[in-house]
Every structure is written in structure tokens, then in C-alpha cells.
Amino acid sequence: MSIFRTKNLDAMMSASRTPGGLKKVLGPFDLVLMGIGAIVGTGIFVLTGTGAVTAGPALTLSFCIAALACAFAALCYAEFASTVPVAGSIYTYSYATLGELVAWMIGWDLLLEYGLATSTVAVGWSGYFQSLLSGLGVTLPAALSAAPGAIPGVASVFNLPAFLIMLVLTGLLSLGVRESARWTNIMVLIKTGVVLLFIFVGVKHVQPVNWQPFMPYGMGGVMSAAALVFFAFIGFDAVTSAAEEVKNPARDLPIGIIGSLVVCTVLYVAVAAIMTGIVPYKSFLGVDHPVSLALQYAGENWVAGFVDLAAILGMSTVILVMAYGQTRILYAMSRDGLLPARLSTVHPKFGTPFFATWLVGILFGLIAALVPLGVLAELVNIGTLAAFSLVSVAVIILRKTRPDLPRAFRCPGVPVIPGLAIVFCITLMCFLSWHTWVAFVVWLLIGLAVYFGYARKRSLLHPAN
């Protein structure tokens, strides 16, 4: 059937090397820092508090479970990204293995995931930024401090800081991937240094009695927290979106994907253990700055100020990398004819999809300014888990259909490792709320309507084209 037509891998590779395309400027160090930049942000600075209330001190176990699900998926991503170094991440891989309809649906899913991730983090960034301003004696007008209805009793209409940070980072991203990577690297090194400072200072204040009981809500609490803090690991897959701009993708992409995930897992587990060792887990209820709270609880207020600054920098890099991933998926889908051609035009000077970058920056900046944080977060998780499941399926299929394909990196234990990734991801999806599932299904139904009403006949693989 035409809806299951697949793209020729050799043709995809050839198209990615045509003159006038994306510039190949990234190395392994850039990719590892890009991954850390996308991962370390809202998860460690905000969601650790909510996770602690849900799982208690066993939050460390929740992080390990979420990391394990990501690790299995990361091995699958590493094989695909090094074998097919083409822009578009799982959308591109699905197009080559599972067919056009599946590729379209997962691309549609990722557009929402990455877009809402930037909006969600921009709202969190706004909160920390306004906290920093208040410490300097500056207070924004209530109307411009948050989305409508975000704060009970406050007549807010527009989250101005969230919108402005989206515009600033969109401008940086549109100027070139090399320039964006340079600023990302600087900000990542700073925020990683501050997280290490928290670990070094905080470990001296740990009271082991706060770790008892370790698992107050049983495995149900641990799994619910794992489904929530999974958001904290979202981002390593955005590294694969850079495949077409990497100097040596066969070697560098697996290093970037796996290296960033390992570093972040170690940091998360250490921070969660120290936080819950300093502060009784119930004290994190309703707290949106848990890392700073732990330091204040320990009397280390001077470090708390550095943490707030690191949170602002950390969230900035998450927005930057997730927006980058979204624009590259748009670029790939447009180049295949599934979306308007304007979205894949590359700026002659900057070498970036300039129009697409500004389009999504303004759109999701407005969403960040007008939609409360709680409405945004879980939908990002379910989209990512669905994407991780599909890339794992795709690795198994490609091993059967193209065993001859040169693979610079091979996922070990196929089909067991990809199978475990699928099981872990679907299990975590089951612990998400029902209204998240409803919203996700509605978005996919809209995607189906767009595919059959627009994309299918305009695809470059359609016989008429």
C-alpha cells in the first residue's frame, strides 16, 4: 500500500550530501555537551521536588528506572544515527523501515513533543528568572508574570519572560548551528559545575534518618515518579537530529548519545540522594525550586544563589537544543514533500532553516506565554515514550530487512535490548494520567487528517510526483 512506502536509504544518504544543505561542523565534544544541555534543566531543578513527594527517598530508584528505559532506547538510537546520518531523527529512521504513514505520525508526534518541551521549559525559566529579579528588588506587573489562570488569585494574562527567552534563543539558533553550539557549550559547562558544587557542599549535610522509610509509597510510587521524572532525561534523542551536521557521524553520534545519558544519570541520582538526605521528602510538596530549598535548609544560602543562576542557564540550553531538534524534523519532513517546501529552505549565509526556526520559535513562545505549566508537561513524556518505542521496533526490522547495511555502531543483544526498551517505555506510559492519553490520541487523529488531506499526495514518493 502507498501509505507504507519506504524511502531508499542510499538515496537518503546521497540527498544529505548535496551542496547547499546543512553545514557539517559538529564534533563529539559538541554532541556530548548538546545532550547534557538538552537533558539537565527542568528535570533536575524543578521535577526532583515533585518526584520526591511521589516516591520519597526512593526517587533515586525512580531515576534509575527512567534511565534504564532511556539507556535501552539510546543504544537503538546510536545504531540508527551512526548508520543513517540524516536529519530528522526517528522520523527519518521510521521512513526507511516502517513506511511513510508511521514516519509521518512519529514526526507529527515529535513536532508536538519538542515544541511543548520548549514551551514547558520556558515557563520554568520564567519562574526562576522572576525569582532572581525579585531578589534584586525588581517585580514584573502581575499581568505580564504568568499565563492566564496559572496563579490562583492573580490577574495574569501573558508570561512575558517566557515569550522573550523563546525569541532570544530562536534568534541565536537561526544564526547558525556552530554559533548555537558555542554558547550551549559555555552554558552547559557552567551549570554542570554548579550541580557538582551542590553535590560537594550538600553531601556534608545529609542526615541518613531522612532516607527512612526509603520507599514510603511502594513500587507504585516509584513507578509513578519514574514516569514523571522521565521528562528529566528527554533530550539525548535531540542529538540525533544533528546527524546531518556532524563531521564524523559514525563515530561521534554514539559518543554523544550514550555519553550525555551516562553523565546525566550519575548527576541525577547523586542530586536526588543528597536532596532527600538533607530535607524530609514531604517538605518538597508544592516547591518549584527543590535544589535551592535543600541548600537553604542546610544553611548554605550562598550556594543557593548559584543554583538559581545555573537553573536559568540550564533551562536556556534545554530550550535551545529542543528547538534545534524540532526545526530539523520540520526540515526533513518538508524536504520529503510532506510539509510545505518553505520549511526546508536554508539561509544562504547562516546555513540554517531560517524561516522554520522563527516560525516554531514564535508559535511555541506564544504557547509558553498563554498556557499554564501543568497543562504542558505530561504530554511531552507520552510523545517521547512513543518515539523511543518506535525506534526500538525500527532497529529490529532493519536488522531483518537490511542485514548487509554497514553499521558503525551495533546495538548489542538485538532483539532483546530493543524489546526491553519497548517494554519499559510502554510500562511508563501506563502510569501517565488518562487525560494525557486523550490529548495524545486527539493530536494523532489531527495528524492523520493532515496526512490524508495534504501530505500523502504531495510526498516525493507519490507516483504523480
Sequence and secondary structure as in RCSB ss.txt:
>XXXX:A:sequence
MSIFRTKNLDAMMSASRTPGGLKKVLGPFDLVLMGIGAIVGTGIFVLTGTGAVTAGPALTLSFCIAALACAFAAL
CYAEFASTVPVAGSIYTYSYATLGELVAWMIGWDLLLEYGLATSTVAVGWSGYFQSLLSGLGVTLPAALSAAPGA
IPGVASVFNLPAFLIMLVLTGLLSLGVRESARWTNIMVLIKTGVVLLFIFVGVKHVQPVNWQPFMPYGMGGVMSA
AALVFFAFIGFDAVTSAAEEVKNPARDLPIGIIGSLVVCTVLYVAVAAIMTGIVPYKSFLGVDHPVSLALQYAGE
NWVAGFVDLAAILGMSTVILVMAYGQTRILYAMSRDGLLPARLSTVHPKFGTPFFATWLVGILFGLIAALVPLGV
LAELVNIGTLAAFSLVSVAVIILRKTRPDLPRAFRCPGVPVIPGLAIVFCITLMCFLSWHTWVAFVVWLLIGLAV
YFGYARKRSLLHPAN
>XXXX:A:secstr
 GGG    HHHHHHHHTSTTS    B HHHHHHHHHHHHSSHIIIIIHHHHHHHHGGGHHHHHHHHHHHHHHHHH
HHHHHHHHS  TTTHHHHHHHHT HHHHHHHHHHHHHHHHHHHHHHHHHHHHHHHHHHHHTT    GGGSS TTS
STT      HHHHHHHHHHHHHHHT HHHHHHHHHHHHHHHHHHHHHHHHHHGGG  GGGG SS TTHHHHHHHH
HHHHGGGGTTGGGGGGGGGGBSSHHHHHHHHHHHHHHHHHHHHHHHHHHHHHHS GGGGTT S HHHHHHHHTT 
HHHHHHHHHHHHHHHHHHHHHHHHHHHHHHHHHHHTTSS GGGG   TTT S HHHHHHHHHHHHHHHHHS HHH
HHHHHHHHHHHHHHHHHHHHHHHHHH TTS  SS  TTTTHHHHHHHHHHHHHHHTS HHHHHHHHHHHHHHHHH
IIIIIHHHSTTSTT 
